[in-house]
């Protein structure tokens, strides 16, 4: 029988900007688990570690020694972040759910050494966390879904359904991290009724341009983009990218929208304007338009015309320019834009809470994926358990 547990969820996204830790009380419920966020803390990566992570993500080749060292160094950072959060809030953690730092994610099957298969890799040594926190750790969540025929992502939809499904209102949960993804839950919907997929770039492209053009890690509050003008020919051309035409389930990452894509995007912008603000305005518009187009094309007709809340989380929720662009595109479709903070869940904490829930599911031998979202043939118990 599942029991009440205090679980630390740990998340570091594709932007590789740092670590979010959520302390979550999870209890069995009659229809679904009862999830309560107790505390949330954020820990920026040290500059040297972030550089190492980004280098590994973008490397055409890298030594096994370098990857081994990076795996352990990230594990140390996770362990210190969880321990600091637990100490700060004077709690004892029963279980840790750690997503890991994605270094590579290939959702589509590809040929390698004579076989076609999908694959994924998240770094961060779980044993270090288990020892430092004195609690078992569930990690490496994505492979079990891929082995069951899924794309290994998105994995947040279970939390979306647990916290936000409503008998009378439709809900769209839009996360804007490095990559943007949505979960759409029709009014009165069951988990198997939802649709979820990656819409495309979130903050990843904007951050890459801010780093290149402004020498800043991101465009704070969208200020630079707000003072620029969208380069319409570039925006239209980029929206013709084949990814945006794929039907769900679909997932994206740095492989589609990372450094190489940013270089191509900036080169296209410079044919029309040399102003950094114009490139950032166009990148921000691409995120907003790709989200709105994904909703319009794949979700809008399935929401049964019930009142609808469009709830945004992730770092993008703090970008006022992006939120304004998104609102202008979604409001004509009947979407009322809000942030998850307005529903009691801090935007920056949501993904960490999701992996706390997934760890609890795994500990209790319960499936954590939603096949309707990932394309898996069946529900799968996700992750690997590292004991103390």
C-alpha positions as CSV (number, residue, x, y, z in Angstrom):
1,X,0.0,0.0,0.0
2,X,1.5,3.4,-1.0
3,X,2.3,5.7,2.0
4,X,2.8,9.4,2.6
5,X,6.4,10.4,1.7
6,X,8.4,13.6,1.6
7,X,10.1,13.6,-1.8
8,X,12.7,16.0,-3.2
9,X,12.2,16.5,-6.9
10,X,15.3,17.7,-8.8
11,X,15.3,19.3,-12.3
12,X,17.9,20.9,-14.5
13,X,16.6,21.7,-18.0
14,X,18.0,22.0,-21.5
15,X,19.0,25.6,-20.9
16,X,21.6,24.3,-18.4
17,X,21.2,27.4,-16.2
18,X,20.9,25.6,-12.9
19,X,19.1,23.3,-10.6
20,X,15.6,23.5,-9.1
21,X,14.7,21.5,-6.0
22,X,11.1,21.0,-4.8
23,X,10.2,19.5,-1.5
24,X,6.9,17.7,-2.0
25,X,4.6,15.8,0.3
26,X,2.8,13.0,-1.6
27,X,0.0,10.8,-0.3
28,X,-2.2,8.2,-1.9
29,X,-5.6,9.5,-2.8
30,X,-8.9,7.9,-3.9
31,X,-8.6,8.8,-7.6
32,X,-5.1,10.2,-7.8
33,X,-2.1,11.0,-5.6
34,X,-2.4,14.1,-3.3
35,X,0.6,16.4,-4.1
36,X,1.5,19.3,-1.9
37,X,4.5,21.6,-2.5
38,X,6.2,22.5,0.7
39,X,9.2,24.5,-0.5
40,X,11.2,25.3,-3.6
41,X,14.8,26.5,-4.1
42,X,16.9,27.3,-7.1
43,X,20.7,26.9,-7.5
44,X,22.5,28.4,-10.5
45,X,25.2,26.3,-12.0
46,X,28.7,27.6,-11.3
47,X,30.0,29.2,-14.5
48,X,32.7,26.5,-15.0
49,X,30.1,23.7,-14.6
50,X,27.6,25.4,-17.0
51,X,30.4,25.8,-19.6
52,X,31.3,22.1,-19.2
53,X,27.7,21.0,-19.7
54,X,27.1,23.2,-22.7
55,X,30.4,22.0,-24.2
56,X,29.4,18.4,-23.8
57,X,25.9,19.0,-25.3
58,X,27.4,20.7,-28.4
59,X,30.5,18.6,-28.9
60,X,30.9,16.5,-32.1
61,X,33.3,14.3,-30.1
62,X,34.3,14.1,-26.5
63,X,36.5,11.8,-24.4
64,X,35.0,9.1,-22.2
65,X,37.1,10.5,-19.3
66,X,35.5,14.0,-19.8
67,X,32.0,12.5,-19.8
68,X,32.7,10.4,-16.7
69,X,34.0,13.5,-14.8
70,X,31.1,15.5,-15.9
71,X,28.6,12.8,-14.8
72,X,30.1,12.9,-11.3
73,X,30.5,16.7,-11.1
74,X,26.8,17.1,-11.9
75,X,26.0,14.5,-9.3
76,X,27.9,16.5,-6.7
77,X,26.0,19.7,-7.7
78,X,22.6,17.8,-7.3
79,X,23.6,16.3,-4.0
80,X,24.6,19.7,-2.6
81,X,21.4,21.3,-3.8
82,X,19.1,18.7,-2.3
83,X,21.0,18.7,1.0
84,X,21.0,22.5,1.2
85,X,17.3,22.6,0.5
86,X,16.5,20.0,3.1
87,X,18.7,21.7,5.7
88,X,17.3,25.2,4.9
89,X,13.8,23.9,5.6
90,X,14.7,21.5,8.4
91,X,13.2,18.4,6.9
92,X,14.3,14.8,6.4
93,X,13.8,13.6,2.8
94,X,12.3,10.1,2.3
95,X,13.1,9.8,-1.4
96,X,14.7,11.9,-4.2
97,X,13.5,12.0,-7.8
98,X,16.3,13.4,-10.1
99,X,15.7,14.0,-13.8
100,X,19.4,14.5,-14.5
101,X,21.0,16.8,-17.1
102,X,20.1,15.8,-20.6
103,X,23.2,15.6,-22.7
104,X,21.6,13.8,-25.7
105,X,18.0,12.9,-26.6
106,X,17.2,11.1,-29.9
107,X,13.5,10.4,-29.9
108,X,13.3,9.2,-33.5
109,X,14.9,5.9,-34.5
110,X,18.3,6.2,-36.2
111,X,20.8,3.8,-37.7
112,X,23.9,3.1,-35.5
113,X,26.3,0.1,-35.7
114,X,23.9,-1.8,-37.9
115,X,20.7,-1.3,-35.8
116,X,17.8,1.3,-35.8
117,X,16.8,2.6,-32.4
118,X,16.1,5.7,-30.2
119,X,18.2,6.6,-27.3
120,X,18.6,9.2,-24.5
121,X,21.2,10.1,-21.9
122,X,20.9,12.1,-18.7
123,X,24.0,12.8,-16.6
124,X,24.3,13.1,-12.8
125,X,25.6,10.3,-10.6
126,X,22.7,9.2,-8.4
127,X,24.9,7.4,-5.9
128,X,26.4,10.7,-4.8
129,X,22.9,12.1,-4.1
130,X,21.8,9.0,-2.1
131,X,24.9,9.1,0.1
132,X,24.8,12.9,0.7
133,X,21.1,13.0,1.4
134,X,20.8,9.6,3.1
135,X,17.8,8.7,1.0
136,X,17.2,6.4,-2.0
137,X,17.2,8.1,-5.4
138,X,15.1,7.5,-8.5
139,X,16.8,8.7,-11.6
140,X,17.1,8.0,-15.4
141,X,13.3,8.2,-16.0
142,X,13.2,8.4,-19.8
143,X,14.7,5.0,-21.0
144,X,11.8,2.9,-19.8
145,X,9.3,4.9,-21.9
146,X,11.6,4.6,-24.9
147,X,11.9,0.9,-24.4
148,X,8.1,0.7,-24.4
149,X,8.0,2.4,-27.8
150,X,7.6,6.0,-26.6
151,X,9.7,9.1,-27.2
152,X,10.8,9.4,-23.6
153,X,9.1,12.8,-23.3
154,X,7.2,14.7,-22.3
155,X,7.0,13.2,-18.7
156,X,5.4,16.1,-16.9
157,X,1.8,15.3,-18.1
158,X,1.1,13.0,-15.2
159,X,1.6,15.9,-12.8
160,X,-0.5,18.2,-15.1
161,X,-3.4,15.7,-14.9
162,X,-3.1,15.1,-11.1
163,X,-3.0,18.8,-10.3
164,X,-5.1,20.5,-13.0
165,X,-7.7,18.2,-14.4
166,X,-11.1,19.9,-13.9
167,X,-14.7,18.6,-14.4
168,X,-15.9,21.8,-16.0
169,X,-12.9,23.7,-17.4
170,X,-10.5,22.7,-20.1
171,X,-6.8,23.3,-19.1
172,X,-3.7,23.7,-21.2
173,X,-0.5,23.6,-19.2
174,X,2.3,25.3,-21.2
175,X,5.8,25.0,-19.9
176,X,8.4,27.3,-21.4
177,X,11.9,26.1,-20.4
178,X,14.7,25.6,-22.9
179,X,12.2,23.7,-25.0
180,X,8.4,24.6,-24.8
181,X,5.9,21.8,-24.2
182,X,2.2,21.7,-23.6
183,X,-0.4,19.3,-22.0
184,X,-4.0,19.8,-23.0
185,X,-6.7,18.3,-20.7
186,X,-10.3,18.5,-21.9
187,X,-13.0,19.3,-19.3
188,X,-13.7,16.2,-17.3
189,X,-10.9,14.4,-19.1
190,X,-9.2,11.2,-18.0
191,X,-5.4,10.9,-18.2
192,X,-5.8,8.9,-21.4
193,X,-7.8,11.8,-23.0
194,X,-5.0,14.3,-22.7
195,X,-2.7,15.3,-25.5
196,X,0.9,16.5,-24.8
197,X,3.9,17.3,-26.9
198,X,6.9,19.6,-27.4
199,X,5.8,22.7,-29.3
200,X,9.4,23.8,-30.2
201,X,11.9,26.2,-28.9
202,X,11.2,27.9,-25.6
203,X,14.0,30.0,-24.0
204,X,16.8,28.1,-25.7
205,X,17.1,30.2,-28.8
206,X,16.5,33.5,-27.0
207,X,19.2,32.6,-24.4
208,X,21.7,31.6,-27.1
209,X,21.2,35.0,-28.9
210,X,21.4,36.9,-25.6
211,X,24.7,35.3,-24.8
212,X,26.0,35.9,-28.3
213,X,24.7,39.5,-28.8
214,X,24.3,40.9,-25.3
215,X,27.0,38.9,-23.4
216,X,24.2,38.1,-21.0
217,X,22.8,34.6,-20.0
218,X,19.3,35.7,-21.0
219,X,17.2,38.7,-22.0
220,X,15.8,39.7,-18.6
221,X,12.1,40.2,-18.8
222,X,12.3,40.4,-22.6
223,X,13.6,44.0,-22.4
224,X,15.9,43.8,-25.4
225,X,13.2,42.1,-27.5
226,X,10.7,44.7,-26.5
227,X,12.8,47.4,-28.0
228,X,13.4,45.6,-31.3
229,X,11.2,44.8,-34.3
230,X,10.2,41.3,-35.5
231,X,11.9,40.5,-38.9
232,X,8.8,39.0,-40.6
233,X,10.6,37.2,-43.5
234,X,12.9,35.4,-41.0
235,X,10.0,34.4,-38.8
236,X,7.9,33.0,-41.7
237,X,10.9,31.1,-43.0
238,X,11.7,29.5,-39.7
239,X,8.1,28.5,-39.1
240,X,8.4,26.3,-42.2
241,X,10.9,24.1,-40.4
242,X,9.9,20.5,-40.7
243,X,9.6,20.0,-36.9
244,X,6.6,22.3,-36.7
245,X,4.7,20.2,-39.3
246,X,5.1,16.9,-37.3
247,X,2.0,15.6,-35.7
248,X,2.1,14.6,-32.0
249,X,3.5,12.8,-30.2
250,X,6.7,14.7,-30.8
251,X,9.7,15.8,-28.7
252,X,12.5,18.3,-29.3
253,X,15.8,19.3,-27.7
254,X,19.1,20.9,-28.3
255,X,19.6,18.5,-31.3
256,X,16.9,20.5,-33.1
257,X,17.1,24.0,-31.6
258,X,20.6,24.3,-30.1
259,X,23.7,26.2,-31.1
260,X,23.7,25.2,-34.8
261,X,20.1,26.3,-35.1
262,X,20.9,29.6,-33.3
263,X,23.8,30.3,-35.7
264,X,21.5,29.7,-38.7
265,X,18.8,31.9,-37.2
266,X,21.2,34.8,-36.5
267,X,22.7,34.5,-40.0
268,X,19.2,34.9,-41.5
269,X,18.4,37.9,-39.2
270,X,21.6,39.7,-40.2
271,X,20.6,39.7,-43.8
272,X,17.8,42.1,-42.8
273,X,19.1,43.8,-39.7
274,X,22.2,44.2,-37.6
275,X,20.4,45.3,-34.5
276,X,20.6,42.7,-31.7
277,X,17.2,43.8,-30.4
278,X,15.6,42.8,-33.8
279,X,17.1,39.3,-33.7
280,X,15.9,38.8,-30.1
281,X,12.4,40.2,-30.9
282,X,12.2,37.7,-33.8
283,X,13.4,34.8,-31.7
284,X,10.8,35.6,-29.0
285,X,8.1,35.8,-31.7
286,X,9.2,32.4,-33.0
287,X,8.6,30.9,-29.5
288,X,5.2,32.6,-29.2
289,X,4.1,31.8,-32.7
290,X,5.2,28.1,-32.6
291,X,3.3,27.7,-29.3
292,X,0.1,29.3,-30.7
293,X,0.3,27.5,-34.0
294,X,0.7,24.1,-32.2
295,X,-2.3,24.9,-30.1
296,X,-4.4,26.0,-33.1
297,X,-3.4,23.1,-35.3
298,X,-3.5,20.1,-32.8
299,X,-5.5,21.1,-29.7
300,X,-8.1,23.8,-30.2
301,X,-10.8,21.5,-31.8
302,X,-10.4,18.9,-29.1
303,X,-11.1,21.1,-26.1
304,X,-15.0,20.7,-26.4
305,X,-15.7,24.4,-26.3
306,X,-15.6,24.5,-22.5
307,X,-14.2,27.5,-20.7
308,X,-10.4,27.2,-21.0
309,X,-7.4,28.2,-18.8
310,X,-4.1,28.5,-20.6
311,X,-1.6,28.1,-17.7
312,X,2.1,29.0,-18.3
313,X,5.1,27.8,-16.2
314,X,8.8,27.7,-16.6
315,X,11.3,30.5,-17.0
316,X,9.4,31.9,-20.0
317,X,6.6,32.9,-17.7
318,X,8.9,35.6,-16.3
319,X,9.5,37.1,-19.8
320,X,6.9,39.9,-20.1
321,X,7.5,40.4,-23.8
322,X,7.1,36.7,-24.6
323,X,3.9,36.5,-22.5
324,X,2.4,39.5,-24.2
325,X,3.2,38.1,-27.7
326,X,1.7,34.8,-26.6
327,X,-1.5,36.4,-25.2
328,X,-2.1,38.3,-28.5
329,X,-2.0,35.1,-30.4
330,X,-4.0,32.9,-28.1
331,X,-6.8,35.2,-26.9
332,X,-8.6,35.1,-30.3
333,X,-8.8,31.4,-29.8
334,X,-10.6,31.8,-26.5
335,X,-7.7,31.1,-24.2
336,X,-7.3,33.0,-21.0
337,X,-3.6,33.3,-20.2
338,X,-2.4,32.8,-16.6
339,X,0.7,31.5,-14.8
340,X,0.9,28.5,-12.6
341,X,1.7,30.8,-9.7
342,X,-2.0,32.0,-9.9
343,X,-3.0,28.3,-9.3
344,X,-0.6,27.8,-6.3
345,X,2.3,26.3,-8.1
346,X,5.4,28.5,-8.7
347,X,6.3,28.6,-12.3
348,X,9.9,27.7,-11.6
349,X,9.0,24.7,-9.4
350,X,6.7,22.8,-11.6
351,X,9.1,20.4,-13.3
352,X,10.9,19.6,-10.1
353,X,7.5,18.8,-8.5
354,X,6.8,16.5,-11.5
355,X,9.9,14.4,-10.9
356,X,9.1,14.1,-7.2
357,X,5.7,12.7,-8.3
358,X,7.3,10.3,-10.8
359,X,9.8,9.1,-8.2
360,X,6.9,8.4,-5.8
361,X,5.1,6.4,-8.6
362,X,8.3,4.4,-9.3
363,X,8.8,3.7,-5.6
364,X,5.3,2.3,-5.4
365,X,5.7,0.3,-8.7
366,X,3.2,2.5,-10.5
367,X,3.5,3.7,-14.1
368,X,4.7,7.2,-14.5
369,X,4.4,7.9,-18.3
370,X,1.2,8.8,-20.1
371,X,1.2,6.8,-23.3
372,X,-1.1,9.3,-25.0
373,X,1.7,11.9,-24.5
374,X,4.8,9.9,-25.3
375,X,3.5,7.4,-27.9
376,X,4.4,4.4,-25.8
377,X,2.6,1.2,-26.3
378,X,1.8,0.9,-22.6
379,X,2.3,2.5,-19.2
380,X,5.7,1.9,-17.8
381,X,7.3,2.1,-14.4
382,X,10.0,4.7,-15.0
383,X,13.5,5.1,-13.7
384,X,16.2,3.3,-11.7
385,X,16.4,3.2,-7.9
386,X,19.7,3.8,-6.1
387,X,19.6,2.7,-2.5
388,X,21.6,4.2,0.4
